[in-house]
Structure formats: C-alpha cells, structure tokens
Amino acid sequence: MTEARGTLPNVGIIGIGQMGSNMAERLVKTGHRVSAYDPRPETVPRLASIGAAPAGSASEVAREADIVLLMVLDSAQAEEAIWGRDGFAAGAAPASVLCVGSSLPASYLADLAGRAAGRFRLVDSPVSGGIEGARAGTLTFMVAGAEDAVTAAQPVYNALGRRVHRLGTAPGLAATMKAINQAMFLSSLASAAEMVVTGAKAGLSPEAIIEVVSHSSGDSWALRNRVPLSWRNGYVSGGSLTVMDKDIRTALALAEDLGVDARVVRAAGLAVQEAYDRHSGNGDDPMIVETIEARAGASLCRGEAAGEA
C-alpha cells in the first residue's frame, strides 16, 4: 500500500456507477487520495474530472489503497471483481480492508468472509441514502465485521456518512438489514404512488397530497423523496430500477428461506417487476410511479387524470 495523505487512509473504489462516482468525488473533496476501477472505459474521464486516479484493474486498487469500497451490482460482479483475474484478492494484503457497499445476499457475504480469512479483512457495509447522500456525505452505513477492520474503515464512513450502525461481527448481518430496509422502502413507494394517483384522479393536487400526508400518519421517505420526482424531475432519482428489482427479490428470498410469509412485500415486488418489465430495466426507481400512473390512466407529471387534458 502507498503512504496515506496525512492521517487519512488512501481509499479505493471498485465499481464507478452512480453511487461509486459520487462517493469518489466526496472522498476527494474531504482530502482522501482515491484510486478507482471500473471495467467500463467510459468511466475514466469522469474519474479524472473529480481528481480520482483511474486504476487499470481491481488488483491495482488493492495495492494502492488501505480501504477499498466495492460498489457493484450483484454477486456475479462481486465475484469477478474480487476473485477474477486481476481481481482485488490478487493485490490485497492481509491488512487490506474490503468494505462491501453493494446490496448482496447475506448468504453470499457469509461465504465471502470464509474465503477471505487470512487473505484480507472483509466488512459487510451496505449503504442507504442514494446519490443525494453520497454527494452530501449524509449516507447511513450498516456495518458487520471484525472490530479492527471496522475501526480501520471509520475515517471513510466519516467522510461519506452521518450514521454508522454496527450490527455485529458476522458478515451477512448488515446485508440482512439492507435487504429488509429496501423491502420496506419499495413497499412504501408502491403504496404511496397508488394512493397519490388515486387522490389526483379524485381531484386533489399531487403537491397538496404530499404536503398534507408528509405531516400526517401516512408519511414516508418514499412519499417525500421519490413520488414527487414524477412531476418535479422527469422520474430521475439516480436510484437504479434494476437495482431495486434485484433488492426486493433478495428480500423476498430471505423471507422465504426463514419461513416468513411476506405477502405485502410480495405485492410490492409485483409492482417493481411490472415497472422493470415495462421499461426493460432502464431508468430509475420513480419509474415504479410512472407504471402505476400508466395502469391508472393518470399523469401526475401534468397534474391531470385521464380525460382531463
């Protein structure tokens, strides 16, 4: 590993999507030296523009950084990034810390911890807060891993987030927490969208619905921060619909494995899948709202119910 700048650890990021790139920019702004890798060449100009150093491989990131954040889509990408040719494990030292920020199944994290033993230190640390939180440094981290590894990563969590919830030493516990969080979020998003559309078709202003309900018992983060993006921001949030579809399926599989009949989340999962199919996995999570609008024959974007244009 290279010498850190002052007392700050050098940080690496593997996976430069919406979250990874914004996390890299935030880390640079807070004084960290950042190296980053993504197999997609189009990410290189973005890295250079924010002051991060593009790396040629995940193993190079491991050699350059003290703490590495893994921000990939799924277990298949994680497997390639860690154990593939020129993967993180090839360049890691026993003291290296790999913080898995991706939303992955708890069973995969538990297995990964076993394989990492003696090779590098693993922290299960998914995040919540979206690209807004990554930009502002207000993310919430859910963390499970050995105390020494979590402590080593603390300066990175401090730069990127406001809250770090330590959930135990066994990787997989944080992944479980993230899965149930995502299921709750998506369930509230689907129900909020259906009821805002219902109210709009009955003649209420969508803005008025948000204002009143956000100060009432029906309030939710999804109501305030996702449903209004239908008419305020062209359904763009930075929260990938593909990721949401994967996350709710992960939560449902977890519930099934544990013998929990998650009927409400299953219903929400159908709404997410409908949006995913309608948009071929493209776009952001407010596309769930758009799909509910289309099914109802209403347009919150124009503040109109069908037939009122």
C-alpha positions in Angstrom: 0.0 0.0 0.0 1.1 3.6 -0.6 1.6 6.1 2.1 -1.7 7.8 3.1 -2.0 11.6 2.8 -1.5 12.9 6.4 -3.5 10.7 8.7 -6.2 9.9 6.2 -6.2 6.4 4.6 -5.8 6.0 0.9 -9.2 4.8 -0.5 -10.0 2.7 -3.4 -13.4 2.2 -5.1 -14.3 -0.7 -7.4 -17.4 0.0 -9.4 -17.9 3.5 -10.7 -21.7 3.7 -11.2 -23.9 6.5 -9.9 -23.1 5.7 -6.3 -19.4 4.9 -6.8 -18.6 8.0 -8.7 -20.3 10.3 -6.2 -18.6 8.6 -3.3 -15.3 9.0 -5.1 -15.9 12.7 -5.6 -16.9 13.2 -1.9 -13.8 11.4 -0.7 -11.6 13.5 -2.9 -13.3 16.7 -1.5 -12.6 15.5 2.1 -8.9 15.1 1.4 -8.5 11.4 0.6 -6.3 10.1 -2.1 -8.7 7.9 -4.2 -7.9 5.3 -6.8 -10.8 3.7 -8.7 -11.5 0.9 -11.2 -14.4 0.0 -13.4 -14.2 -2.3 -16.4 -16.1 0.2 -18.5 -13.7 2.6 -20.2 -16.2 5.5 -20.3 -15.8 5.9 -16.5 -12.2 7.1 -16.9 -12.9 10.7 -17.9 -15.3 11.1 -15.0 -12.7 9.9 -12.6 -10.1 12.3 -13.9 -12.5 15.2 -13.7 -13.1 14.7 -10.0 -9.5 14.2 -9.1 -9.5 10.4 -8.6 -6.8 8.3 -10.1 -8.1 5.7 -12.6 -6.7 2.2 -12.0 -6.1 -0.5 -14.6 -7.6 -3.3 -12.5 -9.2 -4.2 -9.2 -5.9 -5.7 -8.0 -4.1 -2.4 -8.7 -6.7 -0.7 -6.5 -6.0 -3.2 -3.7 -2.2 -2.4 -4.0 -2.8 1.4 -3.9 -5.4 1.7 -1.2 -5.7 1.0 2.5 -9.5 0.8 2.4 -11.4 -0.3 -0.6 -15.2 0.1 -1.3 -16.9 -2.4 -3.5 -19.8 -0.8 -5.3 -21.0 -3.4 -7.9 -24.5 -4.5 -9.0 -24.7 -8.1 -7.8 -22.9 -11.2 -6.6 -21.7 -12.2 -10.1 -20.0 -8.8 -10.5 -18.6 -9.0 -6.9 -17.2 -12.5 -7.6 -15.4 -11.2 -10.7 -14.2 -8.1 -9.0 -12.8 -9.9 -6.0 -11.7 -13.3 -7.3 -11.4 -12.9 -11.0 -8.2 -12.4 -13.0 -6.5 -9.2 -11.6 -9.3 -9.0 -9.0 -9.0 -7.4 -5.6 -7.7 -10.6 -3.9 -4.8 -10.8 -6.3 -3.4 -7.4 -5.0 -4.7 -7.5 -1.4 -2.5 -7.9 1.7 -3.8 -9.5 5.0 -4.2 -6.0 6.4 -6.2 -4.7 3.4 -9.9 -3.9 4.2 -12.6 -4.5 1.7 -15.9 -2.8 2.5 -18.7 -4.4 0.5 -21.1 -1.5 0.0 -23.2 -3.3 -2.6 -26.6 -4.8 -1.7 -25.8 -8.5 -1.8 -27.5 -11.6 -0.3 -26.5 -12.3 3.3 -25.5 -15.9 2.4 -23.0 -14.6 -0.1 -21.4 -12.3 2.4 -21.1 -15.1 4.9 -19.5 -17.3 2.4 -17.2 -14.5 1.2 -16.0 -13.9 4.7 -14.9 -17.5 5.0 -12.9 -17.3 1.8 -11.4 -14.0 2.7 -10.0 -15.3 6.0 -6.2 -14.8 6.1 -6.2 -13.1 2.7 -7.8 -9.7 3.5 -10.2 -8.2 6.0 -13.8 -8.0 5.0 -16.5 -5.6 6.2 -20.2 -6.1 5.2 -21.2 -2.4 4.9 -24.1 -1.6 2.6 -25.3 2.0 2.4 -28.6 3.8 2.4 -29.2 7.4 1.3 -28.8 7.3 -2.5 -26.7 9.6 -4.7 -28.0 12.6 -2.7 -26.4 11.2 0.4 -23.2 10.2 -1.4 -22.8 13.8 -2.7 -23.6 15.4 0.6 -21.8 13.0 2.9 -25.0 12.0 4.7 -25.2 8.3 3.9 -26.2 5.7 6.5 -23.9 2.7 6.8 -25.0 -0.7 8.1 -21.8 -2.5 9.2 -20.9 -6.0 10.2 -17.3 -7.2 10.5 -14.4 -7.6 12.9 -13.9 -4.6 15.2 -10.3 -3.9 13.9 -11.5 -3.8 10.3 -14.5 -1.6 11.1 -12.3 0.8 13.1 -9.8 1.0 10.2 -12.6 1.9 7.8 -14.2 4.5 10.2 -12.5 7.6 8.5 -14.1 6.6 5.2 -17.5 6.2 6.8 -17.0 9.6 8.5 -16.3 11.3 5.1 -19.3 9.7 3.4 -22.0 9.4 6.1 -23.6 10.7 9.2 -24.5 7.4 10.8 -22.7 4.1 11.2 -24.8 1.3 12.7 -22.6 -1.6 13.9 -24.7 -4.7 13.8 -22.2 -7.4 14.9 -19.0 -9.1 13.8 -20.5 -11.7 11.4 -20.7 -10.5 7.7 -24.2 -11.0 6.4 -25.9 -9.2 9.3 -25.6 -5.8 7.6 -26.7 -7.3 4.2 -29.8 -8.6 6.0 -30.5 -5.2 7.4 -30.1 -3.6 3.9 -32.4 -6.2 2.4 -35.3 -5.6 4.8 -34.7 -1.8 4.5 -35.1 -1.9 0.7 -38.2 -4.1 1.0 -39.8 -1.6 3.4 -38.8 1.4 1.1 -40.2 -0.2 -2.0 -43.4 -1.3 -0.3 -44.0 2.2 0.9 -43.1 3.7 -2.6 -45.6 1.4 -4.3 -48.4 2.1 -1.9 -47.7 5.9 -1.8 -47.7 6.1 -5.6 -51.0 4.2 -5.8 -52.7 6.5 -3.3 -51.3 9.7 -4.7 -52.6 8.7 -8.1 -55.9 7.8 -6.5 -56.1 11.2 -4.9 -55.2 13.0 -8.1 -57.9 11.2 -10.0 -60.4 12.3 -7.3 -59.4 15.9 -7.9 -56.7 16.6 -5.4 -53.4 18.3 -6.3 -50.5 15.9 -6.1 -48.5 18.7 -4.4 -51.2 19.1 -1.8 -51.3 15.4 -1.1 -47.5 15.4 -0.5 -47.8 18.4 1.8 -50.6 17.1 3.9 -49.6 13.4 4.2 -45.9 14.3 4.9 -47.2 15.9 8.1 -49.6 13.1 8.9 -49.6 9.4 9.8 -49.2 8.2 6.2 -45.8 9.9 5.8 -42.8 8.1 4.4 -39.4 8.9 3.0 -40.5 7.4 -0.3 -43.6 9.7 -0.4 -41.5 12.8 0.1 -38.4 11.9 -1.9 -39.5 9.7 -4.7 -43.1 10.1 -5.6 -42.8 13.8 -6.4 -40.0 13.1 -8.9 -42.8 12.1 -11.2 -43.6 15.7 -11.9 -40.6 17.5 -10.5 -37.7 15.7 -12.1 -38.8 13.6 -15.0 -38.7 10.4 -13.0 -35.0 10.7 -12.4 -33.5 9.9 -9.0 -30.2 8.2 -9.5 -31.6 5.1 -7.8 -31.5 2.3 -10.5 -34.7 0.4 -11.2 -32.5 -2.6 -12.0 -31.0 -2.4 -8.5 -34.4 -2.1 -6.9 -35.8 -5.1 -8.7 -32.7 -7.1 -7.5 -33.0 -5.8 -4.0 -36.7 -6.7 -3.4 -36.1 -10.2 -4.9 -33.2 -10.6 -2.4 -35.5 -9.6 0.5 -38.3 -11.9 -0.6 -35.8 -14.8 -1.0 -34.5 -14.1 2.6 -38.1 -14.1 4.0 -38.9 -17.3 2.2 -35.8 -19.0 3.5 -36.7 -18.0 7.0 -40.3 -19.2 6.7 -41.9 -15.7 6.7 -45.0 -15.2 4.6 -44.2 -11.7 3.3 -47.4 -11.0 1.4 -47.3 -7.2 1.4 -43.7 -7.2 0.1 -44.6 -9.8 -2.5 -47.3 -7.5 -3.8 -44.9 -4.6 -3.9 -42.5 -6.9 -5.7 -45.1 -7.3 -8.4 -45.2 -3.6 -8.9 -41.5 -3.3 -9.1 -41.3 -6.2 -11.6 -44.1 -4.6 -13.7 -42.1 -1.4 -13.9 -38.9 -3.3 -14.6 -40.6 -5.2 -17.5 -42.3 -2.1 -18.8 -39.0 -0.2 -19.0 -36.8 -3.1 -19.8 -34.8 -2.4 -16.6 -33.9 1.1 -17.7 -34.3 4.3 -15.7 -34.6 5.0 -12.0 -36.9 3.9 -9.2 -39.6 6.6 -9.9 -40.4 4.5 -13.0 -42.5 2.5 -10.5 -44.6 5.6 -10.1 -44.8 6.0 -13.8 -46.0 2.4 -14.2 -48.7 2.9 -11.6 -49.8 6.1 -13.4 -50.0 4.3 -16.7 -52.0 1.5 -15.2 -54.4 4.0 -13.7 -54.7 6.2 -16.8 -53.4 9.3 -14.9 -50.5 11.7 -15.3 -49.1 13.2 -12.1 -46.5 14.9 -14.3 -49.2 17.2 -15.7 -51.3 17.1 -12.6 -54.1 15.6 -14.7 -56.3 12.5 -14.6 -57.0 10.7 -17.8 -59.6 12.5 -19.9 -58.9 15.9 -18.3 -56.2 17.1 -20.6 
